[in-house]
Amino acid sequence: MIRLDLEKALRAIRESGARIVAVQVPEGLKQRLVEIASEMEEKTGAKTVSFVSPCYGACDLKDAEAKALGAQLLVHFGHLQFVEKPCIPTTYVPLEYAASAKETMVLAEKLAALLKKNGFKKIVLCSTIQFGNHRALLKKGLVKKGFSVFEGKGGNVEKGQVLGCNYSGVKAVEARAEAVVFVGDGLFHPIGLGFAANKPVFVANPLEREAFALEKQRDLFLRKRIAMVEKARQAKTVAIWVSTKKGQQRAGLALALKGKFEGRGKIAFVFASDFISPDYILGIRAEAIVCTACPRIALDDSSQFGVPIINAAEALIVLGEKKAEEYAFDELL
Ligand code: SF4
C-alpha cells in the first residue's frame, strides 16, 4: 500500500497563503487525482490546477509552467527535490510503500542468510525514496545481526537514496563495504548499480519478499545494449534528442555530440521536446537516435522507436571514445 502524506501538502498551502496551487502527480497516483485535488480545495480554500502530462521524477518539475498559469505554489507528489532553485515556492510530497515491521524482519532474515552465504558482513544499503521505510527497518534488522551497514549521501539525493540516473550516494561509501544491497522492486536500479558500483549487487524486494544476487541479468543487459550500440553505429543520419524538462535538459551535451558525430562524417541534428515520444520522430529521416534525456527511455522503451536508440554514455562507444568493456550507465548528476 502506498502512503501519501496529504497533510504535508495542506500545511504548505495554508502556510503559503496561495490562492492558486499547481499540482503534479506521478502516473501511479492519477486515479486518485480528483480526490486529492478536491480535498486540497475543500480544506484550504485554494483552487488547484493539476498537470496531467506524464511525470516520472522530480527531474520533471513544472515550476515555470505553474508560474505561467498564475499559481503561487507548486505541490509535487511522488519525489524529493532534484531541481535546484525552482522559480516558485515548491513543496515535495514523496510517496512511500507502507512497511510492516514483521514482514520486513522476515526479509531481513533471508537477506542476512544470503549475504552470510556469500561471505559478506559489510554492506552499502540503498533504495529509491518509495522504499525508504523498508530500508530503515532492514538496516535495523541487519545491524542487530552484526552487519556493518553504510548509507551514502550523493549530490542532489537524500542519504541512502538512488535514482535511475544517480548512484553517487553508493559510490561515496562503497570503498568501506564488500557488497551493495538495493531495497526495492524491478531490475533497472540494480542493473544500474551493477555498472556504477564496483561491488557485488544484491536485491531485497519487499513487495515479492525475496532476496537474490544480481548475476546473469547484468550480462544479459550488457549484451543487448552492445547489440543496440552496434546497430546505431551503422546509421549515417543521427537524431540527437534533448528534453526541455528542467532536470533532464542537456542541450550543451547534445550540441557537443552533434559536433563529434559530424566530425566522423555523420549527419546529425539536435531535436527538442518536453516528453520524449516515438510519435514525435515519425516522418523525420533519422537512422538512429541518441537520447540525452532520462537514460531510462533508451534502455526500457527502445522497442517503441523503430530505429536504434541509445543514450549519451552509449554514444561515446559509437564515437570510439569508450570501449564496450568500459560500458557505463548514463548518470545525469
Ligand atoms: S531522469 Fe529519469 S531516472 Fe533520473 S530522476 Fe528523472 S525519471 Fe528518474
Residues whose N, C-alpha, C, O or C-beta is under 5 A from the ligand:
A	BS01	SF4	Y56 G57 A58 C59 L163 G164 C165 C294 P295
